[in-house]
Amino acid sequence: MRRGIFVPAVAVRIAVGAVAAAVVAMAAASAPDAVRYFKMKTM
Protein backbone atom coordinates (compact mmCIF):
# COMPACT_ATOMS: atom_id res chain seq x y z
CA MET A 1 0.00 0.00 0.00
CA ARG A 2 2.74 2.44 0.98
CA ARG A 3 4.79 1.67 -2.12
CA GLY A 4 1.79 2.38 -4.39
CA ILE A 5 1.83 5.96 -3.11
CA PHE A 6 5.60 6.29 -2.90
CA VAL A 7 6.43 5.42 -6.53
CA PRO A 8 4.17 8.10 -8.14
CA ALA A 9 5.54 10.68 -5.70
CA VAL A 10 9.10 9.89 -6.81
CA ALA A 11 8.04 10.02 -10.48
CA VAL A 12 6.40 13.41 -9.95
CA ARG A 13 9.50 14.70 -8.14
CA ILE A 14 11.76 13.53 -11.00
CA ALA A 15 9.43 15.11 -13.58
CA VAL A 16 9.39 18.41 -11.68
CA GLY A 17 13.18 18.31 -11.42
CA ALA A 18 13.49 17.69 -15.15
CA VAL A 19 11.14 20.59 -15.95
CA ALA A 20 13.03 22.88 -13.57
CA ALA A 21 16.34 21.87 -15.15
CA ALA A 22 14.93 22.55 -18.63
CA VAL A 23 13.68 26.00 -17.57
CA VAL A 24 17.07 26.85 -16.03
CA ALA A 25 18.88 25.62 -19.15
CA MET A 26 16.61 27.71 -21.41
CA ALA A 27 17.11 30.78 -19.22
CA ALA A 28 20.88 30.29 -19.22
CA ALA A 29 20.89 29.84 -23.01
CA SER A 30 18.75 32.95 -23.66
CA ALA A 31 20.45 35.17 -21.06
CA PRO A 32 23.40 36.30 -23.29
CA ASP A 33 21.02 37.22 -26.12
CA ALA A 34 18.81 39.17 -23.72
CA VAL A 35 21.83 41.02 -22.30
CA ARG A 36 23.09 41.83 -25.80
CA TYR A 37 19.63 43.11 -26.82
CA PHE A 38 19.36 45.21 -23.64
CA LYS A 39 22.80 46.73 -24.19
CA MET A 40 21.91 47.60 -27.80
CA LYS A 41 18.69 49.27 -26.59
CA THR A 42 20.48 51.30 -23.90
CA MET A 43 23.18 52.38 -26.36
C-alpha angles and dihedrals in degrees: 000000000000093000091053088063096037098056097055090047090055091046091051091048091051091047092050090048091051092050091048091049090050092050091049091048091050091048092049091048094049096041097084091049091049091049091048091049092048092050091050090051093049092047 
